[in-house]
Amino acid sequence: MTRAKGMTAVAGALLASVVAGEAAAADGDREAIESVIRTAYVEGVHVKGDPALMRKGFHPDFRMFMLRDGALTTITLDEWAGRIEKAARERTGPAPQIRAEFPLVDVVKDEAVARVEVHRDGKHIFTDYLSLYRFADGWKIVAKIFQSHS
């Protein structure tokens, strides 16, 4: 084997190792992001209506952006958590059956976006795009835009 071929083989092995390491890190990030979303958003908002669960995974400066009739409005975490808590208190009957799918989780270093398809009692109700940042205490949801299917 010539020296050039040997260097090429070493460089290729190093590149494969780096790519495999990045893929493993990305898989770990995806799992952590999905966990935060399942706990804070799916369970906290849709299943239990529990602001304490929401606050575990949403950043305090979170904003939800809503487009209605061409006008963009925002809702803070405190406003949304209050609405969720009120709705949970007023709910009668069993909790809805919620299923969430994650067709997209895209991570670049400490930033991520996740597409979440939410189904309630078998009906597709929301397509959500959640933006997250990695903080010292883990991934936090910082923003949401969505499409209602109801």
Order of alpha helices (4+ residues) and beta strands (2+ residues): alpha-alpha-beta-beta-alpha-beta-beta-beta-beta
